[in-house]
Structure formats: C-alpha cells, structure tokens
C-alpha cells in the first residue's frame, strides 16, 4: 500500500471515530431529555465540531498536546464589568460559563487528546522545580509539550457564528489566551480571526 493511501485510510478512520463520538453524545442528549441547542451545561454535537475546528491546526502540524476535559471560563473581567454582562464580538460571553459540562475524553487525532482535568492537576502537582520543567507532564502524556483549555462555544442567534476562548500553557514562560471567532460555512466551522487577550 502506498504511503498516501495509508494516510487516506487513517483520515477515514479518524473521521469515523469522530462521527461515532458525536453520535454517542446525541444519544445521551436525547435520552436525558436535554435540548442540546439551548442548554448551557451540556456539551452537544455542534460544540464538538467547533472544538475540532479549533484544534485542526495542531492535528495538521502534529503538535503533541493535551486538552483538559474541563471547559475554561474566559477571564472574568472580559465576561462581565461590575457585575453586568459584557458583550464582546456581538455575543454575550457569560451565557455558557462551565458548570458540570465536560469535553468528551479521548483522542482527537494522533497528536491531540482530551484528558481528565483531575489527572492533569495531579501530574502538574508533581512539578516542583522553579520554573516547572514539565518533566512529569511529558512522561505521563507521551511527550506532549502543551496544555490547552477550551471554553464552551457561544453561538449567535442564527447558529452560524461562534466565539471560543482558548488558553494554552507550556514549559517556562510560554502561555497565552485567545478568543477565536468562527463561522459555519457549508456545514463546516472555520476560524475567521483570533484576538489575543492581552490586546483587549
């Protein structure tokens, strides 16, 4: 078999795995009586599509990283001002602050996987050097060099636009927070632009 054919088969396998994951989520939603389109606490199928769009570049470039299953909340000052909701990007970002919601755990692609946040915290608690060298992190997570946390998407009324907050950290002084604006084009989520939190 040619290497291109092997790569094509791997892509098909990866797509099938994602479809099964999304189908399982939809079944759980339906059986629990939740409306995934309006729920603020349930991770729905569309959320998974957005998560994948956010992490596609890491998969394509084969950057090994771990994603926490606990959705992150954007910095409080960016979500509300003196207790009142703050509207950014034309969307109210506090409508989907995480409570009990969790990203489904498992491989997103060969280089990116979603891991239990409790496991991540346990591994990071072993890093006692200053600055942390992430030795235990790399050993535990197969050489991964980055930890990523992704918020639940906030959608426009028509469901065609979304905003996601993403925070990445890595050894030493590496780390940043970004807001990503996405648009659903022909049924596929595409990143339109990103904004660094430090510039807001």
Secondary structure, DSSP 8 states (H G I E B T S, - for coil): --HHHHHHHHHHHHHHHHHHHHHHHHHHHHHHT--TTT-SSS--HHHHHHHHHHHHHHHHHT--EEEESS-----HHHHEETTEE-EETTEEGGGG--SS-----EEEETTEEEE-HHHHHHHHTT--SSS---HHHHHHTTT--EEEEE---EE-TTSSEEEEEEEEEESTT-EEEEEEEEEEETTEEEEEEEEEGGG-
